[in-house]
């Protein structure tokens, strides 16, 4: 079945089964490999993208649920105000260790700051709770989010 989806400001036509996860459409058909496969169950956060500005797990989001929504991936999150602040803070705080989870972490953090520019520790914990980092960079992630929130 053919679907038209808007990704990073561009329209794409894809011919897939209606229950195909958005993750595989992005990675396999559109070549956007910044969004990672982790668990396939929406539990680890590696596949996080924004759908209409909301951080969403793409591995459990069927393509037929997208409709006219706008999808933003890690490839273009830096063009948003919150995304640019988060990416700078990630570099300043040297958050990345192995890096596998970081695109999902950045997408969740950018989603948080887009809706809550001054998050508390509890807000950060809540927004980031579904993102797993096997390297344990959680303290640096928190500091980077705080730095991004404080930046002008």
C-alpha positions in Angstrom: 0.0 0.0 0.0 1.3 3.5 -0.8 1.7 6.1 1.9 2.8 9.7 1.8 4.7 10.8 4.8 6.3 14.1 5.7 9.8 13.7 7.1 12.1 16.6 8.0 10.1 18.9 5.8 10.0 16.7 2.7 7.2 14.5 1.4 8.0 10.9 0.7 5.9 8.2 -0.9 6.5 4.7 0.4 4.9 1.4 -0.6 4.8 -0.8 2.4 2.3 -2.9 4.5 0.1 -0.7 6.7 1.6 -2.2 9.9 5.2 -1.6 8.9 6.9 0.2 11.8 8.0 3.8 11.0 11.5 2.9 12.1 12.0 0.5 9.1 10.5 3.0 6.7 12.9 5.7 7.9 16.0 3.4 7.9 15.4 0.9 5.1 13.4 2.9 2.6 14.5 6.5 3.2 18.1 5.8 4.3 17.8 7.8 7.5 19.9 5.6 9.7 20.4 8.1 12.6 17.3 6.6 14.2 18.4 3.4 15.8 16.9 0.0 16.4 17.3 -1.1 20.0 14.6 -3.3 21.4 11.8 -3.3 18.9 9.3 -2.9 21.8 9.4 0.8 22.5 11.2 0.3 25.8 14.8 1.5 25.1 14.3 4.9 23.3 16.9 4.4 20.6 14.3 4.8 17.9 12.8 8.1 19.2 11.6 10.6 16.6 9.2 13.5 16.9 5.7 13.2 15.4 4.1 16.6 15.4 6.6 17.7 18.0 6.0 14.8 20.4 8.8 12.3 21.2 7.6 9.0 19.9 9.0 5.5 19.6 9.2 4.7 15.9 9.7 1.0 16.3 6.1 0.5 17.6 4.5 3.2 15.4 2.9 1.7 12.3 3.2 3.8 9.2 -0.6 3.9 8.7 -0.9 5.9 11.9 1.1 8.8 10.6 -1.4 10.4 8.3 -0.6 14.1 7.7 1.7 14.4 10.8 5.1 15.9 10.5 8.0 13.6 11.4 11.3 15.0 12.6 14.4 12.8 12.9 17.8 13.2 14.4 19.0 14.2 10.9 17.2 17.6 11.2 16.6 18.1 14.9 19.4 20.7 15.0 17.3 23.0 12.8 14.9 23.5 15.7 15.7 25.8 18.6 15.5 23.2 21.3 17.4 20.7 19.1 20.2 23.1 18.4 20.6 23.9 22.2 20.6 20.2 23.1 23.2 19.3 20.5 25.5 22.1 21.6 25.1 21.1 25.3 25.7 17.4 24.4 29.1 18.4 22.9 30.0 20.8 25.6 29.2 18.2 28.3 30.8 15.4 26.4 27.8 13.3 26.9 28.5 10.6 24.3 30.4 7.5 25.2 29.6 4.7 22.7 26.9 6.8 21.1 24.4 4.2 20.1 21.5 5.5 22.2 22.3 9.2 21.8 20.1 10.0 18.8 17.1 8.8 20.9 18.4 10.6 24.0 18.7 13.9 22.0 15.3 13.5 20.5 13.7 13.0 23.9 15.6 15.9 25.4 14.7 18.2 22.6 11.1 17.2 22.9 11.2 18.0 26.6 12.7 21.5 26.1 10.3 22.3 23.2 7.4 21.9 25.6 9.1 22.8 28.9 11.9 25.2 28.5 12.7 25.2 32.3 12.4 21.6 33.4 12.9 20.5 37.0 14.9 17.4 37.8 11.6 15.5 38.1 10.6 16.7 34.6 13.9 15.6 33.2 13.6 12.2 34.9 10.1 11.7 33.5 10.9 12.8 30.0 14.1 10.7 29.8 12.8 7.6 31.7 12.2 5.6 28.6 15.7 6.1 27.2 18.3 3.5 28.2 22.1 4.2 28.1 24.2 1.1 28.5 27.2 3.3 29.1 25.6 5.1 32.1 26.0 8.7 30.9 22.8 9.7 32.8 24.5 12.4 34.9 26.0 14.0 31.8 22.7 13.8 30.0 21.0 15.6 32.9 23.7 18.3 33.0 23.4 18.8 29.3 19.7 19.2 29.5 20.1 21.8 32.3 22.7 23.6 30.3 20.5 23.7 27.2 17.6 25.0 29.2 19.7 27.8 30.7 21.1 28.9 27.3 19.6 31.7 25.5 
